[in-house]
């Protein structure tokens, strides 16, 4: 609710056709172009990469397409389309961006309010004649994924050597550190063990021993009341 309200306030202050951070991103892309544009007509060109693979792509401004298909998929002009657009004297990048990234769409997305809600003690009581238990959780194989899947247009993480938190040197992890203090390594291991135990105790079986029922430990807010 806090993030929604913050974005709604930001949307009221925005102006123009396309979101500013989208225009900024495309302007940065135009400074890194190394492409040759050969016109076939006023709307269709061939764009060839220089000093590299030499691949050639066809850009059609009227249809908003490129043979690399990145423009059609993302809604943002690809580098081949940007090379054509920037070669024109009377063209503006904002006119070739999909309206999904427009200020009006952003403002409409956050126009409605998320209603405020009182705490659980003030909710109305209801009795439907049955109680629905939470589903049984079954651990899956492998390590749990904690990070979300990033979109194709997002920046990738910069590659580099790992920094050891024990000796502050690059190139190895803390559990393989040979220069660090053994007490620091043991403390790091103890910290990770406590975190794992806390995660395992987040859902515990009920005391009645019924295998088809699970119960959750009370939260701190309920314990204090």
Secondary structure, DSSP 4 states (H G I P E B T S, - for coil): -HHHHHHHHHHHH--SSB-HHHHHHHHHHHTT--EEEEESSSSEEEEEESSS---EEEEETTTTEETT-HHHHHSS--HHHHHHHHHSSS--GGGGS-GGGBHHHHHHHT-SPPPP---GGGSPP---S--PPPPPP-PPSSPPP-SPPPPTTSPPPPP-PPBPTTT--BSS-GGG-SSS-HHHHHHHHHHHHHHHHHHHTTEEE-TT--TT-EEEPPPHHHHH-
